[in-house]
Amino acid sequence: MLGYVGRDETFFMGMALDLAVKALSLGETPVGAVIVKQATIIGAGFNKVEMEHDPTAHAEIVALRKAARAQGDWRLKDSTVYVTLEPCVMCAGALLNARVERVVFGAWDIRYGAFGSLFDLAHDPRYNHEIEIKSGVMQKESAELLRDFFRQQRRDAREAEGG
């Protein structure tokens, strides 16, 4: 177990939320991710799907790429990922492949979540790696940011249709 578990809510998830707000300001779905190893941030990112026209540019993938480059290794053993939304199947697969030790997330994703909502890939015995999951950290703040974003998206779509 990593030694900075108590700092989840006050520091690293706060940073992930700050990144989600940055994504929102750029017109992206507000999701942020921070990767930590030995109390040091080794990667961080936010959704860039629209900006980069890349369906794989989710916050977790962006952060994983940065962390792997920073470490000089794609294996991110002994690391924790703090992310504002439960990872989807694509991101869960990448986190498993990277051998991440732990994922801490804020809001549940009941439509696409792969770490407890729709699937539980973190504890699937068919994989050669298991990820410790902590959910609901700063859940209210994470969920509100997403709810407000999607509410505005629906409003904008109605206005564009003339209604």
C-alpha positions in Angstrom: 0.0 0.0 0.0 1.3 3.4 -0.9 2.0 5.9 1.9 0.0 8.9 0.7 -3.4 7.4 0.7 -4.8 10.1 3.1 -3.9 12.8 0.6 -6.3 11.5 -2.1 -9.0 14.0 -1.5 -7.1 17.0 -0.5 -4.3 17.1 -3.0 -4.1 14.7 -6.0 -7.9 14.5 -6.7 -8.0 18.3 -6.4 -5.3 18.5 -9.1 -7.3 16.1 -11.2 -10.4 18.3 -10.8 -8.4 21.4 -11.7 -7.4 19.6 -15.0 -11.1 18.7 -15.6 -12.0 22.3 -15.3 -9.2 23.2 -17.8 -10.7 20.6 -20.2 -14.1 22.2 -19.7 -12.7 25.7 -20.5 -11.4 24.3 -23.8 -14.8 22.7 -24.7 -13.8 19.1 -23.8 -15.7 16.7 -21.6 -14.4 17.7 -18.1 -12.3 14.8 -17.0 -8.8 15.1 -15.5 -6.2 12.5 -14.4 -3.0 12.6 -12.4 -0.5 9.7 -12.0 1.5 9.6 -8.8 4.5 7.4 -7.9 6.2 7.7 -4.5 4.3 10.9 -3.8 5.5 12.5 -7.0 3.4 13.4 -10.0 4.8 11.5 -13.0 2.0 12.3 -15.5 -1.1 14.3 -15.8 -3.7 15.0 -18.5 -7.2 16.0 -19.3 -9.6 15.0 -22.1 -8.4 16.2 -25.5 -10.7 14.1 -27.8 -12.2 17.2 -29.6 -9.0 19.2 -29.7 -6.9 16.4 -31.1 -9.6 14.7 -33.1 -8.5 11.5 -31.4 -11.0 9.1 -29.8 -8.2 7.7 -27.6 -7.2 11.1 -26.1 -9.0 10.5 -22.8 -7.5 12.0 -19.7 -6.1 8.7 -18.5 -4.5 7.9 -21.8 -2.9 11.3 -22.1 -1.6 11.0 -18.5 -0.3 7.4 -19.1 1.6 8.5 -22.2 3.3 11.3 -20.2 4.1 9.1 -17.2 5.5 6.3 -19.4 7.8 8.8 -21.2 8.8 10.4 -17.9 9.7 7.0 -16.4 11.3 5.6 -19.6 9.1 2.5 -19.1 5.5 1.6 -20.1 5.2 -0.4 -16.9 4.0 2.0 -14.2 4.2 -0.4 -11.3 3.7 1.2 -7.8 1.7 4.1 -9.3 -1.7 5.5 -8.5 -4.0 7.2 -11.0 -6.4 9.8 -9.7 -9.2 10.5 -12.2 -12.4 12.4 -11.9 -14.5 9.8 -13.7 -14.6 6.0 -13.5 -12.4 4.8 -16.4 -14.1 3.4 -19.5 -13.2 0.0 -21.0 -10.4 1.5 -23.2 -8.8 3.3 -20.3 -9.2 0.4 -18.0 -7.4 -1.8 -20.5 -4.6 0.7 -20.8 -4.3 1.0 -17.0 -4.2 -2.8 -16.6 -1.6 -3.1 -19.4 0.5 -0.4 -17.7 0.5 -2.4 -14.4 -0.9 0.5 -12.4 -1.3 -0.5 -8.8 -4.2 1.7 -7.8 -6.9 3.8 -9.3 -8.8 6.4 -7.3 -11.8 8.0 -9.0 -14.5 10.5 -8.3 -17.8 10.0 -10.2 -19.2 6.7 -11.2 -19.9 6.2 -14.9 -23.0 4.0 -15.1 -23.1 4.0 -18.9 -19.4 3.2 -19.7 -17.6 2.5 -16.4 -15.2 -0.4 -16.4 -14.1 -0.5 -12.7 -17.4 -1.4 -11.0 -20.4 0.2 -12.8 -20.8 -1.7 -16.1 -17.8 -4.0 -15.8 -15.2 -4.7 -13.1 -12.1 -5.2 -15.1 -9.8 -4.3 -12.2 -10.7 -7.6 -10.5 -11.3 -9.9 -13.5 -9.4 -13.2 -12.8 -8.7 -13.7 -16.5 -6.1 -10.8 -16.4 -2.6 -11.3 -15.0 -2.9 -8.0 -13.1 -5.3 -6.6 -10.6 -5.8 -3.0 -9.7 -6.9 -1.7 -6.3 -9.8 0.6 -6.7 -11.0 3.5 -4.5 -14.2 5.2 -5.7 -16.2 8.2 -4.7 -13.3 10.5 -3.8 -14.6 14.0 -4.4 -17.6 12.4 -6.2 -19.9 15.3 -5.7 -17.6 17.8 -7.3 -16.7 15.5 -10.2 -20.3 14.6 -10.9 -21.5 18.2 -10.8 -18.9 19.3 -13.3 -19.9 16.5 -15.7 -23.7 17.1 -15.1 -23.3 20.8 -15.8 -21.3 20.1 -18.9 -23.8 17.7 -20.4 -26.8 19.9 -19.4 -25.1 22.8 -21.4 -24.4 20.4 -24.3 -28.1 19.5 -24.5 -29.1 23.2 -24.2 -26.8 24.1 -27.1 -28.1 21.3 -29.2 -31.7 22.4 -28.7 -30.8 26.0 -29.6 -29.0 24.8 -32.7 -32.1 23.0 -33.7 -34.2 26.1 -33.2 -36.0 25.0 -30.2 
